Amino acid sequence: MKTERLRVLCVDDNHDVADSEVLLLELFGIEARACYDGACALAEARQFHPDAYLVDLNMPGMDGCELARELRTGQGPPPFLVAVTAKSGKEDYRRTAEAGFDAHLVKPVTPDHLLAVLFRTRASEQTPPA
């Protein structure tokens, strides 16, 4: 059973968005860091070992779906991936599901909704095996 704080990596090319997500999460006792592109996120993941990722889809270079596929190829338990995007069409939901995202949230996301999704990952980690 995990007892340390939840760790979340916020990935968005809009620095204000990523930084705001970090500040919000820290208010609720979550350890969070920001990255502003996919390459930075992959490098930071090796050092930070996040439990969950908040990922924007529209980023230059490596987009959010490409990042999700890269994160899914790593060793160890699969990461909990949350797409946080303005995209809300059926095709967008299909794309994020195919890329391996666990959740698809449409901006603007309320803090309550975001926290509920993130704490869902912590609850599943603490469920004892049958």
C-alpha positions in Angstrom: 0.0 0.0 0.0 1.4 3.4 -1.0 1.6 5.9 1.8 3.6 8.8 0.3 2.0 11.7 -1.4 0.5 11.4 -4.9 2.9 12.6 -7.6 1.6 14.2 -10.7 3.4 15.6 -13.8 1.5 18.4 -15.5 2.4 18.6 -19.2 1.2 21.6 -21.3 3.0 23.9 -23.7 1.0 26.8 -22.2 3.2 27.5 -19.2 0.4 29.3 -17.3 -1.8 26.2 -17.6 0.8 23.8 -16.4 2.0 26.0 -13.6 -1.5 26.7 -12.5 -2.2 23.0 -12.3 0.9 22.5 -10.2 -0.2 25.2 -7.8 -3.7 23.8 -7.5 -2.5 20.3 -6.8 0.0 21.4 -4.2 -2.8 23.1 -2.3 -4.3 19.7 -1.9 -1.1 18.0 -0.7 -0.2 16.5 -4.1 3.4 16.6 -5.2 3.4 18.1 -8.7 5.8 19.3 -11.3 5.3 21.0 -14.7 6.8 20.3 -18.1 6.1 22.2 -21.2 6.7 19.6 -23.9 6.8 15.9 -24.5 10.5 15.5 -24.5 10.8 17.3 -21.1 8.0 15.1 -19.7 9.8 11.9 -20.8 13.0 13.0 -19.1 11.3 14.2 -16.0 9.3 11.0 -15.7 12.6 9.1 -15.2 13.6 11.3 -12.3 10.2 12.1 -10.7 8.4 8.8 -11.1 4.8 10.3 -11.2 1.7 8.3 -10.3 -0.3 10.3 -12.8 0.1 12.7 -15.7 -2.1 15.6 -16.8 -1.4 15.9 -20.5 -2.5 18.5 -23.0 -3.1 17.1 -26.5 -2.1 20.0 -28.7 1.6 20.5 -28.2 4.2 21.3 -30.8 6.7 18.5 -31.6 5.4 15.5 -29.6 1.7 15.8 -29.1 -0.1 14.4 -26.1 -1.2 11.2 -27.8 2.4 10.5 -28.9 3.6 11.2 -25.3 1.0 8.8 -23.9 2.1 6.0 -26.2 5.7 6.6 -25.2 4.9 6.5 -21.5 2.9 3.3 -22.0 6.0 1.6 -23.5 8.0 2.0 -20.3 8.7 -0.7 -17.7 6.9 -1.0 -14.5 3.2 -0.4 -13.7 1.4 1.6 -16.4 1.0 5.2 -15.6 -2.4 6.8 -15.0 -2.9 9.2 -17.9 -5.4 12.1 -18.0 -5.9 14.1 -21.2 -6.7 17.7 -20.3 -7.7 19.4 -23.5 -10.2 21.7 -25.3 -10.9 18.9 -27.7 -14.3 17.3 -27.1 -15.4 15.5 -30.3 -16.1 11.8 -30.6 -12.9 11.5 -32.7 -10.9 13.2 -29.9 -12.2 10.7 -27.3 -11.4 7.8 -29.6 -7.9 9.1 -30.2 -7.1 9.5 -26.5 -8.5 6.0 -25.7 -6.4 4.5 -28.4 -3.3 6.3 -27.1 -3.9 4.8 -23.7 -5.3 7.6 -21.7 -7.4 6.6 -18.6 -9.5 9.7 -18.6 -10.3 12.6 -21.0 -11.2 15.9 -19.4 -12.3 19.0 -21.3 -11.0 22.4 -20.4 -12.0 24.2 -18.4 -11.9 21.5 -15.7 -13.2 22.3 -12.3 -10.8 21.6 -9.4 -13.3 19.2 -7.8 -13.5 17.1 -11.0 -9.8 17.1 -11.5 -9.1 16.0 -8.0 -11.8 13.3 -8.1 -10.1 11.8 -11.2 -6.7 11.9 -9.7 -7.7 10.4 -6.3 -9.4 7.6 -8.3 -5.9 6.4 -9.1 -4.8 6.5 -5.5 -7.9 4.6 -4.4 -7.2 1.8 -6.9 -3.6 1.5 -5.7 -4.8 1.0 -2.1 -7.4 -1.6 -2.9 -6.1 -4.9 -1.4 -5.7 -7.8 -3.9 -8.5 -10.4 -3.8 
